[in-house]
Structure formats: structure tokens, C-alpha cells
Amino acid sequence: MTAAFPEWFYPGPPGGWTADMLDHLPPDAPAHVELIDGSLIMMSPQTAFHMFVLRLLERELSPPQGLCVVREMSVTLGLRQRPEPDLMIVDRRALPDLKTTSFRPEDVHLVVEVVSPESADRDRVTKPIKYSSAGIKYLWRIEPEDEQAVAYTFELEPSVKAYVPTGIHRKRLTTYVGFEVDIDLDLSRFLD
């Protein structure tokens, strides 16, 4: 069974899709669309693992004043690059009003990707390269392992604009991202 794409989707606008076009998609467009290398990426339905990890991080992350946690918003990395990390910590000044839909990379302190089967290659390879090239200092990738969350943490090595691993965290995420983080990664509390 094949699904027909709406008329506006294919073949796309002359010259291809650009980051600013995401704010003007028609009302029948999916709620979550990323732009990677000029291609629209439709998000698949999320798993319970994905939802609970995001709920846990939103609840437990306590950035200092001047920073805030946001989710399901995009970061504009260039003309044809506007990925939507699962969660970000951003500079509060980058939210001048409630109409904000995307952030500049210099306003993003941390990006978090929760890996799903359909997004694994993008979350492990494509997006980290784009985030590091844009100068975003911290990246976390959260993956499922035996019904639990494992956090892979990275920090930007600025001279080469590449991420270096800072840890693999099972059961507890204890790290430093400009402020101390200590989060119990046990997801069973959401299933009780």
C-alpha cells in the first residue's frame, strides 16, 4: 500500500526546499517536519520509550538562569538545514515571544536526540556532523538497551569542529554541560 503525497509536497518548490519555508507549510502538513540537505523528513510516530525519555529529561534538567529546556522545535543551521532535535537547551533570550519556531545554532547550548529505528542513521551520523559543524557545544544521544535508556554524551572539540565522546551512561546520567547534571535514567517509574 502506498500513500499519496499531497500536491504541495511533490515535486516541491522550484529551487528546492529552504529552512524558511518550514514556517509556511500548508495546514495539512505533518506537525513535525525536518529539513536535512534540502529534503523534507517526516517524523514517524514516536515510541513509548521516546516519550518517557523526553518526559524524564524535561522534568529533571535544571539549567541555570538564562537557559531553558525546549522540545520539538528546530534549529536553523543553514539555507537547506533545519533539523528538529528531540530536546534542546537554549539561551532564554532566543525566545523573544511565543511565535518562535526555530533557533540559531549560537543560541543552542545542548541538543538531545532520542534514537528511533527509523531515525538511527540520522541521529548517529548525519545530525551530529551538522550540529558540530554549526558549533553547538554539547550533544546527547539516548538509545534503548534492554528496556532502559543509555545516554551517549559528547562535547565539541572546537579546533576541528567535531564531537568527542565524554561518556556512556547507564542507569544514571552524571555529566557537566556548563552546569552539573545528575539524572536517574530508570524509566520504570513511568510504567508503575
URWOTA-V634510 format. One record per backbone hydrogen bond with DSSP energy under -0.5 kcal/mol. CO is the residue of the C=O (numbers start at 1). NH is the residue of the N-H. Records with the same first field share a line. If there is no record, write none. Layout:
BEGIN
CO=NH  NH
END
This chain:
BEGIN
6=9  10
13=16
18=21  22
19=22
20=23
21=24
22=25
26=29
31=33
32=43
34=36  41
35=82
36=39
38=17
39=36
40=42
41=34
47=51
48=52
49=53
50=54
51=55
52=56
53=57
54=58
55=59
56=60
57=61
64=67
66=92
68=90
70=88
74=103
75=77  83
76=105
78=81
79=19
80=38
81=77  78
82=35
83=75  85
85=72
86=72
87=112
88=70  90
89=109  110
90=68
91=94
92=95
97=100
101=74
103=76
104=107
105=108
107=91  109
108=137
109=138
110=89
111=140
112=86  87
113=115  142
116=119  120
117=120
119=123
120=124
121=125  126
122=127
125=129
126=130
127=131
128=132
129=133
130=134
131=136
132=135
137=156
138=111
139=154
140=113
141=152
142=115
143=150
145=148
148=145
149=171
150=143  152
151=153  169
152=141
153=166  167
154=139
155=164
156=158
157=160  161  162
162=157
164=155
167=153
168=170
169=151
170=172
171=185  186
172=174
173=175  183
175=181
179=177
181=175
183=173  185
185=149
187=190
188=191  192
END
